[in-house]
């Protein structure tokens, strides 16, 4: 946690894997899946700051998402 301009802030980072998502044709029941690749992975960074006057409440200030995130594979 950092203190920037007197406010507490932090960055939450995580990866998401889109290869686990798929589509399904409702009428036929056919499921369409893709082959897992780097294009399925996303690296998220969410800048958070502590809310003024409310203990334990944090607010997202900035969201960055990097596609084709090889570091998440």
Secondary structure, DSSP 4 states (H G I P E B T S, - for coil): -EEETTEEEEEEEEEEEGGG--EE-TTT--EE-----GGGEEEEEEEEEEPTT-TT-EEEEEEEEEES-GGG-
